[in-house]
Amino acid sequence: MAQALLLQVVLARLLGHEGYGHFAYVMAWINILVYVAVMGHDTLMMRGVAAHQARQEWGLLAGVLRHAAILVGTLSIAISLLGAFVITLDDGVHSTLAATFLAGFVVLPLLAMLRLNAAVLYGQGRVVLGTAPERLGRDAVVLALVGVATAFAAHLTPPVVMGFVASGGASALALILFLRRRLAAFPGDAPPAQYRRREWMVSAFVLGLTGGSQLLLQRSDVLMIGWLMTAADAGVYVVACNVAELVLFPYLAVGAIVGPTFAAHHARNERAELAAFMRTTTLMTLAGSLLIGVPLMVLAPWILGLFGPEFVEGAGAARILMLGICLRTVIGPSHLMLTMTGHERQAMWALGCAAAANITLNLVMIPAFGIEGAAAMTTLSLLGSQIAMAVMAWQRIGIPPPLLPRRLAPILAPRAVGRPGERRFESEGL
């Protein structure tokens, strides 16, 4: 996270207010299209690899890995070609923005495959090895290329920087493929690949809608600021978001570890262990987020000033977003709990409704209150979706929000039905 923030500071300084706005706006679109291309197969991989390894289903593991690689690779290339075709036909797009988009469509397939292969390593429990190429290696290459260009006094533009991102993505993908080959999890007598394509496609589609809704919920504000205000305003807001997301570091770090563990406990029907692990995870992420968030709220104007004097105006939005992140950690990783235990449809509905509400509210609040209005509505929508998913996880899995006061638990608990030996929750089990 620190390296990513350093990269954003350098780019904002070198590209300037408007240039960084163009770059950030295109990257917001590329990240959304990466989710469309992956279409939930990253979560399917993380959950499937953990579950199939726990049950030693080597044929199904080989099948799902091959199925996902072919599908995501083909879809990401097709989306890039279609996007490039649309941009070249639209004469109304600013020339710099159009060139940045074209470079971004080279980045798209690389990031899609990088995300997919990182998820495989997460599912194997290799969290550090899965994270390092994507979060550290890619940004390190971009920083190095920017440094070389600056040393030779080259003129940096948003399309050039996007080309550097493509180089970083290609390097990270090559490294993660090498690591996957070296860490192959299959025994020597593993059976041939087995396929459940229909089941995987349905599950991945729902997971994709879930992930897409979550990303749209988190990034629709950037797109709408670029549309209703200016690209420069979008750049200021993106920087505010990047600083606020430092508070998310404990959640992201722990989330990469706990996701496969949730899936493994659920596959073995270990409900008590799952509940205990959920509580520990929530306490860890809450403590970490508060330790980072409180100082950052105080230092927000100074940190944003590192990007340039124009970015200090984003301090109010950054503080609103940080407060929302801290409140969400109190509820716990309910989204992971649902998606890792096969209840992705419930997560999809919660996130989809929240995304629609966020877009509607931002249409009113951005013209009236600017980037602070966008931050407030996004925070409200994210918090609402988190609460809804926590309730759904309680209803479907029988595990209450970990930090819910014990006196309230009997009052709010879903009603259980069935004989004592076959106890299940009323909304569970169809």
N, C-alpha and C positions, 0 to 999 in steps of 0.2 A: 504493500500500500504506500509506503514512504517513497519507493522508487517511482511508482506511478504518479504520485503527487509531484515529485521533482520533475518528471517528464512534462507534466502539464504546466508547471511554472516556466520551464525553459521554452516550451512552444508558445505560451501566451506572450512571453517577452519578445520572442523573435518574430512571431507572425503579426503581432499587434492586435488591437481590439477587434477590428473587423475580420482580419484574416483568420484569427483563432475561432471567431464565431462561425465562419464558413466551414472550417475543419470539424468543429464540434457538432455542427448541425448534420453534416454528412455522416459522421461516425454514429450519431444517434439513429439515423436511418439504417446504416449498415448493421448495427447491433440488432435492430428489430428484424431485418431480413435474415440474419444468421439464425435467429430463433425460428423463423418460418422454415428455413432450409433444414435445420436439425429436427424440427417437428417432434419434440419430446423424446427423441431417441437417446439424448444424453442422460436423462433421468431413467429411461428404460434400461440403459446400459448399467448405470450405477446400481439400480435395484436388482436387475436380472443377474449381473455378475455376482453380487453378494449372495443372492438367494440360491442360484444354481451351484455355486461353490459350496455353500453350506450343506446342500443336499447331494453334492457330488454328481450332478447331472451334466456330464461333460459334453455329451452330444448336443444338448440344447444350448449350452454355453457357446460352443463353436458356431452353431447355426445363427444365434442372435447376433453374434459379433460380425459375421459375414453379411448377414441381411442388412444391418444398420450401416455398415461401411459403404456398400453399393448404393443404397437408397439415398443416404445423405450426400455422398459425393455427386451423384447424378443430379439431384434436386438443386444443390447449391450452384452448380455450374449453369443449369438451366435458368435459375433466377438471375444470375449475373448477366447472362447473355440477353435476357429479356429487358433487364434494367438498363443496360447499355444501349439497347435499341431504342427504348423510350426516350432516354436523355438526348440521343443524337437527333431525334425527330422534333424535340421541343425547342424552338428557337427563342422562347421567352425566358429560358434559364440563363442567369448571369454566366459569362464565359468561365470565370474562375470556379464558380460553383459547379458548372457542368464538368470541367476537367477533374475536379476533386471527386465528383461522383463516379466518373469513369475509372479513376484510380481505385476508388473504394470497391468497385465491383470485381477488381482483381483480388482485393483483400478478403472478400466475402467467403469464397470456398475454402480458403486457408483457415480462417477463423472457425468455420463450421466443422471442419475435420479435426482441428485442434481441440475444440470443445468436446467432440465425441470421444476422441482417444483419451483425453484427460479423465472423462467420466469412467472409462474402463479401468484405469489405474485407481480411481477413487473406490470403485466397487471391489477391487482386490485389496483394499486397505492401504494402498501406497499413496497416501494423501500428499506427502511432501514431494514425491517424484511426479505426481500428477499436476501439482500446483506450480512447481518451479519453472518448467518450460513456458507455461501460459502466462504466469504473472510476473516472472522475473526475466526469463530469457528473452522474450519478445521485446519488452520495454528496454532491456539493456542494449539490444541491437539497435533499436531506434535511437536511443540516446547516443550511442557511439557514432552512428551515421550523421546525426545532427551535429555532434561535436566536430567530426571531420569536415563537414560542409562549412561550419562556422570558421574553422581554422583556415580554410582556403578562401574565406570571404565570399562564399557562394550565396546567391540570393535565394532564400528559402520562401517558398509559396505553399499554400495548402495542398495542391496536387503533388508537389515534391515530397512533402512530409507524409502524405498518404502512401506514396511509393516506398518510403522508408518503413512504414507500418507493414506493407506487403512483404518486404525483405525480412522484417522481424518475425512475422507470422510464419513464413516459409522455414526459417531457421528453427523456430520453436516446434513446428510440426515434424521436421526431420528428427529432432532430438527425441520427441515423445514417441515416435514410431520406433526408434532405436531402443528406447527403454522398454517398450512393450514387447519387442522381440526378445530382449534379454530376460524379461521377467514373465515369460509365458507360463500360465498356471496349469497347463494340461499335463496329466500323467502320460507315461509312455504308452500305456495300453488303452488310451481314450478311444471311445467309439467314434464313428464318422458323424459328421454334422447332422443334426435333426432340426426340422423347421416347423414352426407354428406361425406362419406368416400372417394369417388372418388375425389371430389373437394379438400378435405383436403390433400389427398395423393399427388395430382398434385402440389398444392401450396407448401406443405412442401418439396417436392422433389426439386423444383426450389429454395426455400429458403435454403435448405441443400447444394445444389451446390453453392449458393451464399456464405453462411457461410464457406463452405469448401474451396472455392477459396480464400476467405479472409484469412483464417488461413494458407493455403498453401503459399499465398503471404507473410505472416508475418513470417512463420516458415520454409519455404523451404531453406532459407539461413543457418539455424542451421544444418539441415539434410545434406546439401551439404558440409558444412565445415567438419562435421564428416566423410563424405565420401571422399572428396578430400584432406583433411588435416588429423587431428587426433582428437580423442575424447577430449583430453586436450584442443586443440584449440577451439573446440565446446563449452567446458565449459567456457573458457575466453569470447567467444562471447555471450553466454547466460547471463553471468553476466553483460556484457555491455548493452545488451538488457533490462535486468531487471532494471538497473539504469536509462536508457533512458525512460523506460515506466512510471517512476514517473511523467514525464511531461504529460502523458496521463490521470493522475488522474482526472482533471476537466472534461475532455471529458467523461470518464467512469462514473463518478458520475452523471453528468447532463444527459448523454445518457440513463441511467436506468429510469430517470424521464420523459424525453421528448418523448421517444418512444410511450408509451401508449397515451400521449396527442396528438401526431401527428395522431395516429389512430382514436382517438375520434373526433378530429376536422374534419378529412376527412370523417368519417362516417356520420357526421351531415352536410357535405358540407359547412363548415365554412372556405372558402379560405382566407379571409382577416385576420381572427384570426390566421390561420396556418402560413401565411407569417410573421405576427408580432412576433409570438412565435419563428419562425425560426431565425429571426434577433436577438432577445434577447438571445437565446441559443448560437448563434455564438459569440456574443460579450462576454458573460460570459466565454465560454470555451477558447477563445483567451486570455482574460485577465489573467485567471488562469494559462494557459499554459506558458505564458511569465513570470509571477511571479515565477513560479517554474523552468522553463527551463533556464533562464539566469544565476542564481546562480549555478545551477547544471553543466552547461557547464564550469564554472570557477573551480568548486570543483571536477570535474570528476576524476582526478588522485588520489586525496586524498580519495574519497569515494570508488573507486575501490581497493585502498590499504587496506581497511578494510577487504576485502575478502582474502587477501594474496598478497605478492609481485608479484606473477606470473600474477595477474589479471590486474596490472596497464597498461600493454600493450594494453588493450582494450579501453583506454581513447579516442583515435581518433575515433574509431568506434562508441562509445557512443555519442560523440559530433555530428557526422554526423546524427545519428538517432534522437537526440533531435531536431536538426535544422529542419529535415523533419517533425516531429510531429508539431512543431510550425507553419510551413507553411501550413500544412493540416488543422489546426484549423481556418485559415483565410477563407477557402472555406466553412466551416460549415458542419454539420452532414448530408451530402447529401445521404449517404448510408442508414441511418435511415429513411430519408424522403421517399426514394423509397420503402423500404421494408415495412414500416408501412402504406403505401397508396396503396398497391397492385401492385406495379411496380417492383417486385423482379426480373423479367426476365431481365430488363435493368441492374440492379445491378449485376446480375450473369454474363452477357456478359462483362461488364467493368472489374470486378474482375478476371474473368477467363482469359481474354486476358492479363491483367497485371501480373497474376501469371505465365502464359506461358512465357511472356517476361522476367520476373525476373529470372526464371530458366535458360533460354537461356543465359542471360547476365552474370549470376553468373558462368556458366560453363567456361566463358572466364576470368572473372575478379577475381575470387577466386584464381586460380593458379598464376595469375600475381600480384595481390595486397593484397592477404590474406583477413583478416577479414574486413579491411577498404574497400576493393573492394566490399565485400558482403553487408556492410552497405550502401554504396553509391548506389548500384543497387537496393536494397530493398527500400530505400528512394525514388529514382526516380520512381520506379514502383508504389509504394503506392500513391505518389503525382499525377501521371498521372491518376490512377484510380479514385481518389477523384475529379479531375477536370472533367473527363468524366461523372461521376455520377451527378455532379452539373449541367452540361449542360443537361443531360437527365431529371433531376427533373424539370428544367425550361421548357423543351419541353413538358413533359407529364402532369405536374401539373400546370404550369403557374406561378411558383414562382421563381424569379431570385436568384442568389447567394446573400445573404444578404449584403455583404460588397462590392458588385460591384459598382464602381462609377456611379452616376446617369447619367452622360453625355454619358456613354458607353451603358447604358441599351437600349435606343431606337435603337441603331445600331445593337446590338447583339441579340435583342429579337426575338424569333420565331414568324413567321407570323400567325396571328389569322384569322380564316375563319368562315363563317356562318352569319346568320342574327343577328342584334344587341341584340335581346333578347335571342339568343341561341349561344352566342359567345363561341368558343372553339379553342384550339390550333391545328395547322395543323397535328401534329404527335400524337395527343391525340385521344382517344375515340373510337377505334375499339373494 
